[in-house]
Amino acid sequence: MPEQSDFGSFLKEKRLARHITLRRMAELLGVSAPFLSDVEKSRRGPLSVDKMQAMCSLLALSDDEQAEMYDLAGRARNMAGQDLQAYIMDHASVALALRTARDMQYGEAEWRRIVEDMLKRKDEILSEKKQE
C-alpha cells in the first residue's frame, strides 16, 4: 500500500480500515469529533504525542505504520518525527552523524546504503540470537 501524503489522510484511512467511526475514535482519544474531523482534513495539525501513542494501540498499527505516522506528523510540523527526537537528543553521535552527512551533502543514495548496511547487521544479530 502506498504511503499517505499527509497525517490526516493516514489517520482516516487507518480508522476506516478498522471500522471505527469518527465519533468513536474521538471518544477513545479524548478529543471532540469536530476536532478529529479537522485533523483528518488537515485543517489542524497532527495529534499530540500521547494521543498518537493511544492511536497506535487503538488502531493496532504495525511498527512500519507507526513509523509512517510519526514521519507524516513530523513533516506536518516541519521537524523530525516525534519518535526520533528524544533518540537524537539523547545520543550526541547521532546528531554529529546527521550534521556530518548534511555537510557532506549526503543524498538518498548514500543514506540507502547506510540503512541497507544497518539492516544487514540487524539480521545478523537476530540470526545470532536465534542460534543461542
FITORTI-990061 format. One line per field, with one value per residue: residue in one letter; z, y, x of N, C-alpha, C, O in turn. Coordinates in Angstrom, 2 decimals, decimal comma, always signed. Example, Ala and Ser with C-alpha at 12.3 -4.5 7.8 and 13.67 -1.06 7.14 Angstrom:
REM residues 2
resn <- a s;
nw <- +7,80 +7,08;
nv <- -5,69 -2,25;
nu <- +13,19 +12,85;
caw <- +7,80 +7,14;
cav <- -4,50 -1,06;
cau <- +12,30 +13,67;
cw <- +7,80 +7,87;
cv <- -3,30 +0,03;
cu <- +13,20 +12,90;
ow <- +8,46 +8,04;
ov <- -3,32 +1,14;
ou <- +14,24 +13,41;
***
This chain:
REM residues 132
resn <- m p e q s d f g s f l k e k r l a r h i t l r r m a e l l g v s a p f l s d v e k s r r g p l s v d k m q a m c s l l a l s d d e q a e m y d l a g r a r n m a g q d l q a y i m d h a s v a l a l r t a r d m q y g e a e w r r i v e d m l k r k d e i l s e k k q e;
nw <- +0,00 -0,84 +0,63 +2,62 +1,87 +3,77 +7,29 +8,24 +6,22 +6,45 +9,08 +8,81 +6,86 +8,22 +10,42 +9,19 +7,97 +10,17 +10,85 +12,59 +13,82 +13,29 +15,47 +17,53 +17,57 +18,29 +20,84 +22,14 +22,01 +23,52 +22,53 +20,76 +18,27 +16,10 +16,25 +15,68 +13,12 +11,81 +12,04 +10,45 +8,01 +7,57 +8,51 +10,94 +12,89 +13,40 +15,91 +19,48 +21,05 +23,06 +22,32 +19,80 +20,51 +21,87 +19,72 +18,16 +19,62 +19,68 +16,97 +16,37 +15,07 +12,96 +13,36 +11,12 +10,20 +12,37 +12,28 +9,82 +10,45 +12,48 +10,95 +9,04 +10,74 +11,74 +9,38 +8,87 +10,90 +10,26 +11,18 +12,67 +13,09 +16,00 +17,43 +17,04 +17,99 +20,78 +20,82 +19,11 +20,55 +22,88 +22,11 +21,32 +19,23 +17,16 +16,37 +15,56 +13,43 +11,66 +11,13 +9,94 +7,66 +6,41 +5,93 +4,16 +2,10 +1,78 +0,00 -0,98 -2,03 -0,68 +1,97 +1,72 +1,28 +3,77 +5,47 +4,41 +5,09 +7,88 +8,24 +7,33 +9,31 +11,51 +10,85 +11,00 +13,73 +14,85 +13,79 +15,05 +17,70 +17,58 +17,24 +19,66;
nv <- -1,17 +2,24 +4,98 +7,44 +10,88 +12,82 +13,43 +13,53 +12,17 +9,66 +8,94 +8,86 +6,83 +4,57 +4,45 +4,00 +1,55 -0,08 -0,04 +1,92 +4,47 +8,03 +9,50 +7,57 +7,06 +9,61 +9,78 +7,67 +8,67 +10,91 +13,41 +15,96 +15,16 +17,05 +18,25 +16,05 +15,48 +17,79 +17,37 +15,08 +16,18 +17,81 +20,39 +21,07 +20,64 +17,66 +15,17 +15,25 +13,81 +11,91 +11,33 +10,25 +7,97 +6,58 +6,21 +4,45 +2,08 +1,77 +1,46 -0,68 -0,47 -1,46 -1,73 -0,51 +1,04 +2,74 +4,14 +5,44 +7,06 +8,75 +10,00 +11,38 +13,11 +14,55 +15,79 +17,45 +19,22 +20,29 +19,11 +16,56 +13,23 +12,64 +10,37 +10,04 +12,27 +12,38 +10,31 +11,27 +13,55 +12,36 +11,03 +12,04 +11,33 +10,68 +13,09 +14,31 +12,61 +13,13 +15,86 +15,75 +14,22 +15,99 +18,15 +16,89 +16,63 +14,38 +12,34 +10,69 +8,22 +7,69 +7,51 +5,35 +3,26 +3,23 +2,56 +0,05 -1,39 -1,27 -2,70 -5,22 -5,86 -5,90 -8,12 -10,08 -10,01 -10,77 -13,35 -14,54 -14,46 -16,23 -18,61 -19,02;
nu <- +0,84 +0,63 +2,45 +0,82 +0,06 -0,29 -0,73 -3,43 -4,90 -3,74 -4,48 -7,30 -7,60 -6,57 -8,28 -10,79 -10,25 -10,21 -12,79 -13,86 -15,81 -15,75 -16,69 -16,50 -13,74 -12,82 -13,93 -12,55 -9,97 -10,20 -10,89 -12,76 -15,26 -15,53 -12,98 -11,26 -12,16 -11,30 -8,53 -8,22 -8,88 -6,80 -6,97 -6,21 -3,24 -1,21 -2,00 -1,22 +1,72 +1,02 -1,61 -1,16 +0,27 -1,72 -3,42 -1,92 -2,18 -5,00 -5,59 -4,08 -1,54 +1,12 +4,72 +5,92 +3,79 +3,47 +5,91 +5,59 +3,38 +4,47 +6,45 +4,89 +3,49 +5,64 +6,60 +4,42 +4,74 +7,10 +9,50 +11,61 +10,31 +8,35 +8,94 +11,60 +12,95 +13,71 +15,58 +17,56 +18,32 +19,30 +21,58 +24,56 +26,25 +24,55 +23,42 +25,79 +26,49 +24,38 +24,77 +27,28 +26,72 +24,98 +26,75 +28,44 +26,79 +25,11 +22,93 +19,87 +20,76 +23,20 +22,28 +20,54 +22,35 +23,66 +21,52 +20,83 +23,16 +22,91 +20,52 +21,29 +23,15 +21,45 +19,87 +21,85 +22,46 +20,00 +19,85 +22,06 +21,16 +19,02 +20,38 +21,53;
caw <- +0,00 -0,91 +1,77 +2,55 +1,66 +4,95 +8,54 +8,30 +5,32 +7,06 +10,22 +8,33 +6,21 +9,23 +11,22 +8,38 +7,77 +11,40 +11,03 +13,77 +13,40 +13,72 +16,84 +18,46 +17,68 +19,07 +22,23 +22,64 +22,13 +24,45 +21,80 +20,17 +16,89 +15,16 +16,28 +14,95 +11,72 +11,31 +11,91 +9,28 +6,81 +7,60 +8,90 +12,20 +12,88 +13,95 +17,32 +20,42 +21,15 +23,86 +21,52 +18,74 +21,14 +22,09 +18,41 +17,75 +20,28 +19,24 +15,58 +16,24 +13,99 +12,91 +13,54 +9,91 +10,18 +13,39 +11,75 +8,80 +11,13 +13,11 +9,88 +8,49 +11,76 +11,76 +8,18 +9,04 +11,86 +9,72 +12,09 +12,69 +13,76 +17,45 +17,96 +16,87 +18,60 +22,04 +20,50 +18,57 +21,64 +23,89 +21,56 +20,64 +18,00 +16,11 +15,88 +14,83 +12,16 +10,78 +10,69 +9,02 +6,40 +5,80 +5,43 +3,02 +1,14 +1,55 -0,61 -0,74 -2,36 +0,41 +3,13 +1,45 +1,53 +5,21 +6,03 +3,98 +5,95 +9,22 +8,21 +7,25 +10,65 +12,35 +10,51 +11,55 +15,19 +15,11 +13,47 +16,13 +18,89 +17,37 +17,36 +21,07;
cav <- +0,00 +3,41 +5,89 +8,57 +12,14 +13,67 +12,79 +13,40 +11,08 +8,43 +8,64 +8,48 +5,51 +3,52 +4,39 +3,36 +0,15 -0,81 +0,12 +2,75 +5,74 +9,24 +9,81 +6,58 +7,31 +10,84 +9,42 +6,84 +9,50 +12,01 +14,68 +16,11 +14,69 +18,11 +18,40 +14,93 +15,68 +18,81 +16,74 +14,20 +17,01 +18,63 +21,78 +21,19 +19,86 +16,30 +14,98 +15,28 +12,53 +10,95 +10,91 +9,36 +6,69 +5,91 +5,83 +3,25 +0,94 +1,64 +1,00 -1,82 -0,16 -2,20 -0,87 +0,30 +2,03 +3,75 +4,98 +6,30 +8,04 +9,75 +10,78 +12,30 +14,15 +15,39 +16,62 +18,48 +20,21 +20,69 +18,62 +15,10 +12,52 +12,74 +9,15 +10,12 +13,46 +12,06 +9,49 +12,17 +14,40 +11,56 +10,42 +13,08 +10,80 +10,70 +14,47 +14,52 +11,89 +13,86 +17,11 +15,37 +13,83 +17,24 +18,88 +16,15 +16,64 +13,04 +12,28 +9,47 +7,03 +7,43 +7,07 +4,00 +2,32 +3,15 +1,82 -1,35 -1,97 -1,42 -3,78 -6,47 -6,10 -6,26 -9,51 -10,92 -10,05 -11,59 -14,73 -15,00 -14,66 -17,45 -19,74 -19,18;
cau <- +0,00 +1,49 +2,45 -0,10 +0,77 -0,38 -1,12 -4,88 -5,32 -3,26 -5,35 -8,63 -7,52 -6,39 -9,52 -11,82 -9,85 -10,54 -14,24 -14,12 -16,41 -15,04 -17,13 -15,95 -12,30 -12,66 -14,22 -11,46 -8,77 -10,46 -10,99 -14,09 -15,39 -15,15 -11,53 -10,67 -12,50 -10,36 -7,20 -8,27 -8,96 -5,58 -7,27 -5,47 -2,02 -1,29 -2,30 -0,10 +2,42 +0,25 -2,77 -0,65 +0,59 -3,00 -3,92 -1,18 -2,81 -6,39 -5,65 -3,17 -0,62 +2,39 +5,89 +6,08 +2,72 +3,79 +6,99 +5,00 +2,55 +5,34 +7,09 +3,90 +3,25 +6,84 +6,59 +3,38 +5,28 +8,40 +10,53 +11,77 +9,23 +8,45 +9,52 +13,06 +13,53 +14,40 +16,74 +18,59 +18,79 +19,98 +22,78 +25,33 +26,83 +23,52 +23,38 +27,05 +26,39 +23,46 +25,42 +28,36 +26,06 +24,50 +27,91 +28,97 +25,69 +24,58 +21,60 +19,10 +21,55 +24,14 +21,52 +20,02 +23,46 +23,86 +20,39 +20,98 +24,19 +22,35 +19,54 +22,05 +23,70 +20,32 +19,54 +22,93 +22,29 +18,82 +20,23 +22,94 +20,35 +18,23 +21,27 +21,93;
cw <- +0,00 +0,34 +1,54 +2,40 +2,88 +6,13 +8,59 +7,44 +5,89 +8,19 +9,76 +7,69 +7,23 +10,09 +10,45 +8,15 +8,99 +11,75 +12,32 +13,27 +13,92 +15,16 +17,86 +18,65 +18,52 +20,56 +22,85 +22,86 +23,12 +23,79 +21,24 +18,73 +15,89 +15,10 +15,45 +13,46 +11,08 +11,13 +10,65 +7,98 +6,71 +7,82 +10,24 +12,09 +13,48 +15,44 +18,18 +20,50 +21,94 +23,10 +20,39 +19,31 +21,40 +20,76 +17,91 +18,35 +19,76 +17,84 +15,31 +15,08 +14,09 +13,15 +12,33 +9,83 +11,21 +12,90 +10,70 +9,44 +11,76 +12,07 +9,28 +9,47 +11,82 +10,56 +8,31 +9,98 +11,41 +10,69 +11,99 +13,41 +15,26 +18,08 +17,88 +17,64 +19,88 +21,77 +19,99 +19,68 +22,67 +23,41 +20,73 +19,31 +16,85 +15,51 +15,08 +13,47 +11,18 +10,26 +9,69 +7,66 +5,68 +5,18 +4,20 +1,90 +0,76 +0,98 -0,30 -0,99 -1,22 +1,65 +2,93 +1,70 +3,02 +5,84 +5,64 +4,83 +7,36 +9,27 +8,10 +8,62 +11,61 +12,12 +11,08 +13,06 +15,56 +14,85 +14,56 +17,39 +18,78 +17,59 +18,80 +21,84;
cv <- +1,25 +4,27 +7,00 +9,85 +13,05 +12,89 +12,53 +12,26 +9,72 +8,00 +8,15 +7,09 +4,39 +3,35 +3,64 +1,87 -0,71 -0,67 +0,85 +4,08 +6,90 +9,57 +8,85 +6,81 +8,56 +10,55 +8,65 +7,65 +10,66 +13,37 +14,78 +15,59 +15,80 +18,35 +17,30 +15,04 +16,71 +18,25 +15,89 +14,99 +17,99 +20,12 +22,10 +20,32 +18,48 +16,30 +15,09 +13,88 +11,51 +10,46 +9,98 +7,99 +5,89 +5,40 +4,56 +2,00 +0,71 +1,07 -0,20 -1,63 -0,99 -1,21 +0,04 +1,39 +3,14 +4,69 +5,93 +7,41 +9,15 +10,61 +11,79 +13,44 +15,10 +16,32 +17,76 +19,59 +20,75 +20,34 +17,11 +14,47 +12,51 +11,49 +9,17 +11,26 +13,15 +11,25 +10,36 +13,02 +13,63 +10,96 +11,45 +12,60 +10,81 +12,10 +14,78 +13,83 +12,63 +15,15 +16,81 +14,99 +15,07 +18,01 +18,22 +16,03 +15,23 +13,15 +10,95 +8,21 +6,68 +6,90 +5,67 +2,96 +2,14 +2,31 +0,35 -2,06 -2,22 -2,57 -5,14 -6,84 -6,53 -7,72 -10,47 -11,09 -10,94 -13,07 -15,32 -15,30 -15,92 -18,69 -20,01 -20,06;
cu <- +0,89 +1,37 +1,44 +0,71 +0,69 -0,94 -2,63 -5,40 -4,93 -4,20 -6,72 -8,62 -7,42 -7,64 -10,61 -11,51 -10,19 -12,02 -14,59 -14,69 -15,57 -15,41 -16,53 -14,45 -12,04 -12,88 -13,06 -10,18 -8,96 -10,44 -12,39 -14,09 -15,07 -13,63 -10,87 -10,96 -11,57 -8,96 -7,18 -8,32 -7,79 -5,87 -6,64 -4,23 -2,23 -1,59 -1,04 +0,52 +1,59 -0,98 -2,32 -0,29 -0,68 -3,56 -3,22 -1,81 -4,22 -6,51 -4,76 -2,21 +0,65 +3,53 +6,09 +5,01 +2,96 +4,88 +6,45 +4,17 +3,41 +6,06 +6,12 +3,59 +4,44 +6,89 +5,58 +3,86 +6,64 +9,54 +10,64 +10,59 +9,44 +9,04 +11,04 +13,71 +14,30 +15,66 +17,89 +19,18 +19,62 +21,30 +23,54 +25,90 +25,82 +23,46 +24,65 +27,01 +25,49 +24,08 +26,54 +27,78 +25,54 +25,65 +28,54 +27,94 +25,24 +23,18 +20,95 +19,93 +22,52 +23,41 +20,94 +21,12 +23,69 +22,75 +20,47 +22,03 +23,66 +21,35 +20,22 +22,60 +22,60 +19,93 +20,58 +22,76 +21,10 +19,11 +21,11 +22,14 +19,51 +19,09 +21,69 +21,00;
ow <- +0,78 +1,02 +0,42 +2,76 +3,02 +5,98 +8,94 +7,88 +5,81 +8,25 +10,26 +7,95 +7,11 +10,44 +11,00 +8,14 +8,86 +12,81 +13,05 +12,41 +14,87 +15,97 +18,93 +19,77 +19,37 +21,41 +23,96 +23,78 +23,50 +24,39 +21,24 +18,06 +14,90 +14,04 +14,61 +12,63 +9,96 +10,18 +9,86 +6,95 +5,86 +7,38 +10,62 +11,29 +14,01 +16,13 +17,66 +20,06 +21,52 +23,22 +20,05 +18,66 +21,17 +20,69 +17,31 +17,67 +19,45 +17,55 +14,19 +14,22 +15,18 +13,15 +12,48 +9,43 +10,96 +13,08 +10,69 +9,03 +11,59 +12,28 +9,05 +9,06 +11,93 +10,70 +7,90 +9,86 +12,09 +10,97 +11,30 +14,24 +15,74 +19,18 +18,56 +17,92 +20,04 +22,41 +20,39 +19,76 +23,26 +24,22 +19,57 +18,37 +15,69 +14,29 +14,03 +12,47 +9,99 +9,08 +8,71 +6,63 +4,45 +4,05 +3,33 +0,87 -0,41 +1,42 +0,54 -0,24 -0,85 +2,30 +3,88 +2,26 +3,48 +6,67 +6,48 +5,24 +7,96 +10,23 +8,70 +9,04 +12,44 +13,07 +11,59 +13,59 +16,48 +15,60 +14,95 +18,07 +19,77 +18,06 +19,13 +23,03;
ov <- +1,30 +4,28 +7,45 +9,91 +13,96 +11,82 +11,44 +11,48 +8,76 +6,85 +7,15 +6,28 +3,38 +2,23 +2,76 +1,04 -1,91 -1,11 +0,45 +4,74 +6,77 +9,89 +9,27 +6,74 +8,57 +11,01 +8,95 +7,37 +11,31 +14,37 +13,80 +15,58 +15,53 +18,61 +17,59 +14,72 +16,53 +18,61 +15,96 +14,50 +18,88 +20,99 +23,26 +19,38 +18,18 +17,32 +15,03 +12,89 +10,36 +9,29 +9,03 +6,97 +4,68 +4,30 +3,69 +0,99 -0,42 +0,29 -0,69 -2,50 -1,19 +0,00 +1,23 +2,52 +4,31 +5,90 +7,11 +8,57 +10,33 +11,80 +12,94 +14,59 +16,31 +17,51 +18,89 +20,74 +21,58 +21,15 +16,46 +15,11 +12,39 +11,56 +8,40 +11,21 +13,62 +11,46 +10,19 +13,20 +14,19 +10,43 +11,70 +13,38 +10,93 +12,26 +15,42 +14,40 +12,73 +15,49 +17,54 +15,40 +15,17 +18,47 +18,89 +15,40 +14,92 +13,96 +10,19 +7,24 +5,52 +5,96 +4,88 +1,89 +1,02 +1,44 -0,52 -3,20 -3,26 -3,34 -6,12 -8,00 -7,42 -8,46 -11,54 -12,19 -11,75 -13,93 -16,48 -16,28 -16,62 -19,71 -21,11 -20,28;
ou <- +1,84 +0,34 +1,24 +1,89 +1,50 -1,54 -3,06 -6,24 -5,69 -4,64 -7,24 -9,51 -8,11 -8,01 -11,27 -12,42 -10,43 -12,46 -15,49 -14,10 -14,81 -14,54 -16,09 -13,95 -11,15 -12,13 -12,64 -9,40 -7,99 -10,03 -13,14 -13,06 -14,38 -13,08 -10,01 -10,11 -11,10 -8,27 -6,24 -7,85 -7,79 -5,12 -6,54 -4,18 -3,30 -1,45 +0,07 -0,08 +1,48 -1,35 -3,03 -0,52 -0,73 -4,11 -3,85 -1,97 -4,59 -7,42 -4,68 -2,07 +1,19 +3,32 +6,39 +5,30 +2,70 +4,78 +6,81 +4,25 +3,13 +6,25 +6,50 +3,45 +4,26 +7,19 +5,85 +3,44 +7,24 +10,42 +9,84 +9,95 +10,57 +9,59 +11,71 +14,91 +15,43 +16,69 +19,04 +20,39 +20,54 +22,06 +23,20 +26,02 +26,21 +23,44 +24,58 +27,44 +25,81 +23,94 +26,72 +28,30 +25,66 +25,56 +29,09 +28,20 +25,02 +22,37 +21,42 +19,82 +22,66 +23,87 +20,87 +20,85 +23,90 +23,03 +20,21 +21,82 +23,94 +21,33 +19,76 +22,53 +22,81 +19,69 +20,23 +22,91 +21,19 +18,65 +20,92 +22,41 +19,31 +18,59 +22,15 +21,21;
***
